[in-house]
Amino acid sequence: MFAPEVLEPTVDRLVELAGGGRALEFAIGTGRVAVPLAARGVPVTGIELSRPMIDRLRTKVDEASVPVVVGDMATARAPGSYTLVYLVFNTISNLLTQAEQVACFRNAARHLGPGGRFVIELEVPELRVLPPGREATVFHSEPGYVGLDTYDVVNQRMVSHHFRFSDGRQAELFRSPHRYIWPAELDLMAQLAGMELESRHADWAGSAFTAESRSHVSVYRLPPPR
């Protein structure tokens, strides 16, 4: 996620979508995207729940350069109006109920001026590779690391399990829960917030979104008053 071939197309696209205006990042984290975006001349504000992540961000830029509001991205308010709100790297799935995810869309719409855009980067649920009767899939394997997802398809929940190990018998486990979202459900959330789908691509570079795409970058627009 920090590789230049991943980060540079992300920042390029966000600069374009900001259109010379201000940007707000939901779940700004340690500033992986916000810091290079601000360096490109886009004024960036963030919302972030984790104070340790904000502390890491402050080792890169000060509050005047990238101000941050401490709070939940589904409810917290940042001052002013923005031409762009963005949420990257599957982070909306960290909200574990549909109601919270809808609230996130509505919060984005509250921050946008007329014609403003809300951009989400999100994986497509990989249920097509889940054999009948199985609840888990391995999404990545390499020396020293195995990642697998377990699914609760009734409640639309998923837990990502990350195993890291050396040559010994011990392993470290990190788990993260998610509520997965289909693209069509995401579009309906946008409609409930008064936004409409403007474009969808498979990545930040603009590759076509197809049935085989494993992720998407979706751009929603808040129409101007009629």
Secondary structure, DSSP 4 states (H G I P E B T S, - for coil): --SHHHHHHHHHHHHHHHTTS-EEEET-TT-TTHHHHHHTT--EEEEES-HHHHHHHHTTS-TTTS-EEES-TTT---SS-EEEEEE-TTGGGGS-SHHHHHHHHHHHHHHEEEEEEEEEEEEPP-GGGS-TT--EEEEEEETTEEEEEEEETTTTEEEEEEEEE-SSS-EEEEEEEEE---HHHHHHHHHHTT-EEEEEESSTT-PBP-TT-SEEEEEEE-PPP-
